[in-house]
């Protein structure tokens, strides 16, 4: 891989990264912040914030810690404005319409990869030439290319 890679993380991976420090999704996110440009949109961040605010997550990580994680993430991502028309033009679309904003973001930022734990996205790989990797695959790729 040459140059800085642009990466999109979906909400399922980011929620897992929030709930379990040291987990594969958490390590993948930390590696991405170190070696890549992590990209987000207003829509993808809004979805993540809504999910992280759910009461049922309290049994894993308290709300304050989840809010701190989100604030830190928000400060460190590259934020892009993805137009509604772009999201509507995603082709081929995902079988889960809730995943369309991640594809629209990847298309807008010309992402090098999407990191996802969502089967609806993973089965689409590669989407428009963009690999969709689970967190373990992402880590393996970067550890092979850029060993510590």
Helices and strands as residue ranges (DSSP letters): E 5-9, H 11-19, H 24-35, E 36-41, H 42-52, G 55-59, H 63-76, E 78-80, H 84-88, G 97-99, H 100-109, E 113-115, H 119-122, E 131-133, H 135-145
